[in-house]
Amino acid sequence: MAGHYKYMSIFGVILAGGEGTRFGCVDKAALRLKNMPLVHHLVSRLDSQTAQIALVGQTNAPLPQAVIHLSDGYDPPIGPLGGIYAGAKWASDLSDRPCHYWILTAPVDGPIFPTDFVQHAEPMMAARTPIIARYGNDLYPICGLWPLKMALDIPAQLEKQNGYALRPMLRALRAQEIDFQQFYPQNPFANANKMSDLLALSRQLQR
């Protein structure tokens, strides 16, 4: 698994920390869409944009051979920030100079994540702050591109805020937003929270 040469300083982090309660507490990574587990859809979407990919969270889904399976960065888990931090620590171990690297984050239940996310975000990377996805009025804080050094600083940032919510930290870090409505006629960040969502996503993949 190897991304485009331009993106060798970017690591992919798939977040699988949700409990899938609206699906009856199923393992979302293992849910099948078009006869393929959701996690495999995500890997195919991130592969060309990243050097290596890791999945953070509990799953029994079979993973592609090159994908690393990581535990959450906090015990007990604290939500997306814990997963992002776990991915950042993994990426840091593979990076010679963390200040030059990034992590691309996506939820495991978002199987039509843009294959050109980094391409569209690239002009904004010079600011060295997180770049978060938006589609019209909807913000998708889990879908984003983080400077690795900033993601490694999550524990220090958590000491400055109440609770573990992702959005307050993004505001504190002066995150940028990129609206993909200008690039896509349909929402590429739609996720699978219930069975009707899977059916809708299946129809989108057919287009």
Beta strands, then each sheet from edge to edge (+ up, - down):
strand 1: 10-15
strand 2: 32-33
strand 3: 36-37
strand 4: 52-56
strand 5: 68-70
strand 6: 102-107
strand 7: 131-135
strand 8: 138-147
strand 9: 176-179
sheet 1: 5+ 4+ 1+ 6+ 8- 7+ 9+
sheet 2: 2+ 3-
end
